[in-house]
Amino acid sequence: MGLLESVLHVAPVMPVVVIEDARHAVSMARALVAGGIPAIEITLRTRAALDAVRAIASEVEGAIVGVGTVRKPQDLLDAQQAGARFAVSPGSTPDLIAAAKDSPLPWLPGAATASEAMTLSEHGFIFQKFFPAEAAGGAAALRSLHGPLPEIRFCATGGIGAHNARDYLATPNVACVGGSWITPSRLVAAEEWGAIEALARAATLLRA
């Protein structure tokens, strides 16, 4: 089993984290790991993101930290240099596909249609991010894709929370779901690490 496959199956949910202050990164990641959620996607939406990745990679035992919102080849290089273990994109471009093939960093590209999923599969990327999941048809769309594209496995992200995650996780081609509800910004800002650990523990029970 490759690293990316392991990452997608290590827990039912992968937290999608937008972190504003890198000083919160280590405590947040420790809370997630303690709650049974070791794979963490830090999105490149803030200036603190790469510093947060560096801190988690060097200080949090058991964490598997990755970088999200990868949009260009330089993002892959920056993520690798920061110590990320994997990279996630909302979509894909020819330049990004080429760069990912040359990068040692496992890459989870985004797809929202059958054509996009087929193109990525032709390039060897059978693990993909289905995004934006709810807007692109939800779990019903994923079930429809499973018949003609049975080899592809998805991490479904976008509009998913505790209220609908079970439906996605019951879909045969969904390895895990991604979402921000485990690390809401208000809890991170307030340093409510016990609450985040509790949310993580609850998330591990969603695939029942």
HELIX and SHEET records of a PDB file:
HELIX    1   1 LEU A    3  HIS A    9  1                                   7    
HELIX    2   2 ALA A   22  HIS A   24  5                                   3    
HELIX    3   3 ALA A   25  ALA A   34  1                                  10    
HELIX    4   4 ALA A   49  GLU A   59  1                                  11    
HELIX    5   5 PRO A   73  ALA A   82  1                                  10    
HELIX    6   6 PRO A   94  ASP A  102  1                                   9    
HELIX    7   7 ALA A  114  GLU A  122  1                                   9    
HELIX    8   8 GLY A  138  HIS A  146  1                                   9    
HELIX    9   9 ALA A  165  LEU A  169  1                                   5    
HELIX   10  10 SER A  185  ALA A  189  1                                   5    
HELIX   11  11 TRP A  193  THR A  204  1                                  12    
SHEET    1   A 9 TRP A 107  LEU A 108  0                                        
SHEET    2   A 9 PHE A  86  VAL A  88  1                                        
SHEET    3   A 9 ILE A  64  GLY A  68  1                                        
SHEET    4   A 9 ALA A  39  THR A  43  1                                        
SHEET    5   A 9 VAL A  13  VAL A  17  1                                        
SHEET    6   A 9 VAL A 174  GLY A 179  1                                        
SHEET    7   A 9 ARG A 153  THR A 157  1                                        
SHEET    8   A 9 PHE A 127  PHE A 130  1                                        
SHEET    9   A 9 GLY A 110  ALA A 111  1                                        
END                                                                             
